[in-house]
Amino acid sequence: MTGEISYFRKRFLGGFNREDVIDYIEKLAQERNKLQEEKDKAEHRLLMLTSELETLRVEIEQARKSEFDDRENKVAAIIAALNTFSELETTLGSLSKDIFNVSERAREEFQKARDDIAELPAILEQADKRFAQLLTVFEYDEHDEQAVTDSANLSESDSSYTRDTDSYEFDTNSME
């Protein structure tokens, strides 16, 4: 995710937008796959360089063992092999650092994703509580409507019974 800060949209009844969470996890998976590919390429390059290094070591040994008629050619071949060997060691060290850096970035991203996912149960529990509160309010409203209907039926049959239905107030701010 390379330093991006994402925010999940809230759902109406609490919690986060499922699509946002899924998109976030998919982005993490894509980033992980990309980092894995980079790591695989670096490891492949490391194997190639290690093989080439071993070949050069063999060549150096053969050059040392073989007899050259011309000493200058022998010295030049050894110097070239040593230069190549030195370059390969430098490249190998750089690739090792790159592999380590890619691994560290992947580890950090996965830890961040793990932390984000660990928070989801608490968020879902909070959404469940909110849903239960809303359900209780809706059930209470249905019960109150039935009482008003019963009251209207009673007042038709008994004009002495009245009920004040306008006195019911519900504070929605207390539910948040």
ZIRA-V671514 format. One record per helix or strand of 3 or more residues. SS is the DSSP state (@ for helix, = for strand). FROM is the first residue (numbers start at 0). LEN is the number of residues. If there is no record, write none. Layout:
ss=<SS,SS>
from=<FROM,FROM>
len=<LEN,LEN>
//
This chain:
ss=<@,@,@,@>
from=<17,70,164,171>
len=<48,87,3,4>
//
